[in-house]
């Protein structure tokens, strides 16, 4: 079991996962998002490569259109 802090909220997961799997879990697939992991932006090209570990702090920002 791993614990992640996502947008200031603690969440637990049964097994390690990568950023792409987290996006699926949060039902954010297909949305324009930016993810920061422990203070560093994760490039979209690395979503499947970035394995999240216990204690990671993530900020997930969803881009919204408008004007």
C-alpha positions in Angstrom: 0.0 0.0 0.0 1.3 3.5 -0.9 0.1 6.9 0.2 0.2 9.9 -2.1 -0.6 13.5 -1.3 -2.7 14.8 -4.2 -3.6 18.5 -4.2 -3.1 18.5 -0.4 -5.3 15.4 0.2 -3.9 12.1 1.3 -5.0 9.1 -0.8 -4.0 5.5 -0.5 -3.5 3.0 -3.3 -3.2 -0.8 -3.0 -0.2 -1.0 -5.3 2.4 1.3 -6.9 1.3 3.0 -10.0 2.6 5.4 -12.7 1.3 8.8 -13.5 -0.8 7.5 -16.5 -2.5 5.0 -14.2 -3.2 7.8 -11.6 -4.8 9.9 -14.3 -7.1 6.9 -15.2 -7.9 6.4 -11.5 -8.9 10.0 -11.2 -11.0 9.9 -14.4 -8.9 12.6 -16.0 -8.0 10.9 -19.2 -8.5 13.1 -22.3 -8.4 16.3 -20.3 -5.7 19.0 -20.6 -3.8 18.6 -17.3 -0.4 19.4 -15.8 1.1 17.3 -13.1 3.8 18.4 -10.6 5.5 15.7 -8.6 7.5 16.8 -5.6 7.9 20.3 -7.0 8.9 19.2 -10.6 6.6 19.3 -13.6 6.2 15.8 -15.2 6.3 16.0 -19.0 3.4 14.3 -20.7 5.8 12.1 -22.5 6.9 10.6 -19.2 3.5 9.8 -17.7 3.9 6.1 -18.3 7.5 6.0 -17.1 7.1 8.0 -13.8 6.5 5.4 -11.1 4.9 7.0 -8.0 6.2 6.0 -4.6 5.0 6.3 -1.0 5.0 9.9 0.2 5.0 11.6 -3.3 3.3 15.0 -3.3 1.4 15.7 -6.5 -0.4 18.8 -7.7 -2.8 18.1 -10.5 -4.0 21.2 -12.5 -6.8 21.0 -15.0 -6.7 23.6 -17.8 -10.1 25.3 -18.4 -11.1 27.2 -21.5 -12.8 30.5 -21.3 -12.2 34.1 -21.8 
